[in-house]
Amino acid sequence: MVTKEPRCREVIFPYLIADDLLGTTSSLPTRFVIDFSGHDIVSASRYGPAFERIKKRVLSVRQLAADEEAAENKALLAENPKAKPNRHHEVFLKRWWQLSWARAEMIAAIKKIPRYIVCGSITKRPIFEFVSPEIHPNAALTVFPLSDDYSFGILQSFFHWLWFKNRCSTMKADPRYTSNTVFDSYPWPQSPNARQVKDVAQTAENLRTERRAMVKKHGQPLRELYRTLELPGNHPLKRLQLELDETVRNAYGMSLRSNPLVMLMELNETLAASELKKQQIVGPGLPKIDGLKTDLVSADCLRPL
């Protein structure tokens, strides 16, 4: 399509799914998505081959779904004139050339930063990775519009995993990372100093560097690598994870004798009370600290070939 019409590059993007991220050694997308977000039908039609592909493969499907929905609504209203009919497919048909749920705000957010963080939405243990904004994520990935190494370290830490295990929802029997139950309620360190923030960032970068080297050396994708982490015995990734967890513990100002889950719950309650009083708290992302003169954004991330 790009060969036929070079401008198609503007609407065709590498498309990352969770199986690519966790189940291949490259973690790179194996497919593309055509995204006409922001384009009306006239504007979209300018991208000839891409538009024709959507017209051929999508329009008839959207029309059929809308017709079936209309028939169901007719029967529903005949039975109960006060019933509320569904209009989803009717709306989708009116903009058939666009994605059903384009997540425009999310795409706009990740385009403003050099990289963003993702993890699989259905997962026993979240494995986080940085991704270039050139790559569009699909619905099987949870997206965090954060680009700094400190934030990555907090999310990949034992403390966030512990919160996830106790707060996640489920898809059938599988744990599911849900932003409202896990991320939105997770209490971030409130008073780390510049040294502690840098330590978290550096150990997080070290973990990613060594993790990628292990994937390459052993030919195991991230999913398989982390499964071996669950087994008894020495493991290079265990050491790196413990180093990261120690720096995150220091950022929280927590002693080794403290119960991590109790600490997180108490901090959550304290921050919730502060928010009710309209008091400022430290939320997700790199904290503003005197002496922290760098944005702590390294260069590594998944990029399309």
N, C-alpha and C positions, 0 to 999 in steps of 0.2 A: 504493500500500500504506500509506503514511504517512497519507494522507487518510482511509482506511478505519479505520486503527488507529494513532493517534499514537505509541504506545509502540514501533512498529516502527523509529523513529529509533535506538533503542538497539542494533539489530542490523544496520542497513543503513549501509554506509560508502562514500564515494567510493573508487574502486579505480584506482590508478595503474599503468599499464603503460609499458614503455620507449618504445613508439611515441608515446604521448601526451607523455611528457617531452621527447623529442628531435625528434619529427616534427610538432609543432603549435606555433604561435606563442604560445599561452597556456601550454603545458606542463601543463595541468590535466587531471584525469581526465575521460573521456568515458563512463564506465560505473560501476556500483555492484556491491558484493558483499554478500551476506547471510552474516553470520558468527555462528553460534550457539556459538562457543567458550565453554566453561564452563557451558553449559546442558544439562541432561538432557532427555529427550524431552518430559516433562511441562512443564518450564519453557519449552522452545522452542515448544510448542504454544500458549502464551499469546499469541504474536505471530502471530495468526490468518493474515492474508494472506501474510506472509513464510513462515510454516511451510507453508502450503498450496502455495505456489509450489515450495518445495523438495521437498515430498512428491510433487507432480505430475511434476516434471522430473528428480528425482534418484533417488528410491527404486527405480523400475523398472530404471534403468541399473545401480545398485549390485547389485540382486538378480540381474540377468542376468550381470554380471561374476563374482559369487560362485558362481553355478551353473556357469558355464564353468570356473572355477578348481577347483571340487569335482570336476567330471568329469575334468579333466586330472590332478588328484591321484589319483583312483581308478585311472586307467590307469597312472600312474607307479608307484604302490605295487603294482599287480598285476604289473608287470614287475620291480620291485625293491623288496621289502618294507622294505629298509633306507634307501631314498631319503628325502630331506627335502622334504616337500611345501611349496608356497607357501601362506601364509595371509593375504596382504595384503587381498584383496577380502572375505574372510570377516570380517576385523577392521573394514574400512570399512563393511560392511553393518550391523554391530552398532551403529554410530553414524552412520547414513546421513545424518542431518540436519546433521552437522558437516562442515567442510572436511576433506579427506583429510589434509593436512599444515597444520595451523592456525598453526604457528610461535608458540605461545603465549608463549614466553620473549621473542621478539623484539617482539611486540605489547606485552607488559607493559613492556619496556624503553623503547620509544619513547613510551609514554603518560606516562612520568615526566618527560619533558623538553619544552621549548617547541617544538622542531623537531628534525628528524633529517636526515642526509645520505643521498642515494642516487646511484647511477650505474647505467647499463645494464650488465647482466652480460655480454652479447655485444657487444663494442665494439673498434674499432681504437684509439680514444683515449678513455679515460674522461672523461666530462663530468659533473661533480658539481653537485648542486643541493640546497638545503634544502627540506624538505617538512614541512607541519604534521602532527602526530599524528592529526588528524581524518581524514586520508587514509591508507588502507591500501595498502601496496605489494604487487605481485604477484611471482611467482617470477622474472620477467625483470629485476628490479631487485636490485642488491646494496645492503644497508642497513647504515648505520653509525650507531649510537645516540650521536652526538656533536652538540652544539648550538652550539659556540663557533666563532668566525670563524678562530681560529688553526688549529684542526684542519682546517677546510675548506681553508685556504691550503696546508697541508702536502700534503693529498690532491690538490689541483688543480695542484700544482707540477710542473715539469719533472722533478724528482728522483723523485717517486713514479711519474710516467709512465715514466721510464727503467726503474725497478724492475719496473713492470708489464710492459713489453715483453720483459724478460729472464726473467720468472718466471711469466707467465700460462700457463694451459692453453689448449686450443683446442676449439671446437665445430665439427666438420668442419674447415674451413680458417680459421674466424674466431677471433680472439683472445677469450679468455673471462676475465673477472675472477673469480678464485677466491680466497676468503678464506684458505684454508690455504696456498696457494703465494705469494700476493701480500701481503695485508694482515698476516697473522700473522707473517710474517718481515721485514716492512719495518722498518728501524731509524729511530726518530724522533730528532730532535735531543736530545742528552743534557744540555746545559748552556747553553741560551739565557738571556739576561738579560731583564728585564722589558721593556726598550725593544725588543729584537728580537722578542719575542712580540707586542707591540702593533703593530709594523710589519707583521708577517705578517698579523695580523688585519685591519688597516686596508686593506692592499693587496688582500686577498682580498675584502673588502666592496666596494671600489672596482671590482674586476673584475666582480663580479656586477651592480652597479648599471649600469655602462656596457654590459655584455653584454645586459642586458634592454632598455636603450635602443636598442641596435643591432637587436635582434630586432623591436622595435616599429617603428622607423624604416624598415627595409628589408623587413619582412614575411617574414623568413627564420627558420625554426625553428632551434634550437640545432645540430641535426645539419648543416644546410646552412651555417650560419655557420662552424662549425669546419672544414668541408671547404674553404672559401675560405681559411682560415688556413694550409692546407698549400701554397698556391700562392706563387710568388715575388712580391715587391713589398711595399710598405708596407701595413700593416693595423693599424687601431686596437687590435684584440684582441691582436696580436703585442706591441705596446708594453705593454699592461696585463699580459700574461703575463710578459714580461721583467722588469717591475717586481716582480711577485710572486716570480719565481724569484730575483731578487737578494736580497730580504728573507729568503727561505728559505735561501739560501746563507749569509747572515750568521748565521742561527740555528744552522746546522751548524758555523759557524766555519771554513768552507772557503774557500781562496784561489781566485782565478780560474784559476790554473795547475793546480789539482788535477783529476784525472780523476773525475767524479762517481760513475760506476759502481764504480770501484775503492774510492773512499771509502766508499760504501754497503756494499760487500761486506766491507771490513775492519771497519767499525763493526758489521755484523751478527755477524761472528765474535767480536768483542770482547764484545758483549752476550750472545751465546750462552754464552761461557765464564763470564761473570759470573753468569748465571742458574744454571749448574751448581754454582757456588760459593755459591748462595743469597744472592747480593748483589743489592741493589735497583737496578733500572734505571728509566729514564723510558720509559714505554710510551705508547700512543695517548692523545690528549686534551690538555687544557690542563695544562701543568706547574704545580706548586706552587712559586711563586717569591716571595720577599720583595719588596714593592714593587708587586706585581701585584694591585691592589685592585679590579679589575673582573673579572667573569666573561667579558667580551668576547663577549657574545651580543647581536647586533643583532636587529632585529625582522623582517627580510625572510625570507619563505619562501613556497612555493606553498600557497595556502589555497583551499578549495572556495568557489565563488561563493554 
